[in-house]
Amino acid sequence: MTDPVPSPAQPAVSGADSGADEGDAAALLSRLRLIEDRPLESRAAAFAQVHDELQSRLDSGDNPRLHA
């Protein structure tokens, strides 16, 4: 059974964008799980890289829901 309440990594979406957003969320979760499996010393750098990429994506306006 799945949790009906969306987490920050799985935002609630509706409409035509939901398929792409679900794929993005699944890819992000997979990536975060891989990072969690790394040795402690390398996790911070990997999480910082994810943060930088997400921040860049937000800053570029590549999220159509923010402009709707």
Secondary structure, 3 states (H helix, E strand, C coil): CCCCCCCCCCCCCCHHHHHHHHHHHHHHHHHHHHHHCCCHHHHHHHHHHHHHHHHHHHHCCCCHHHHC
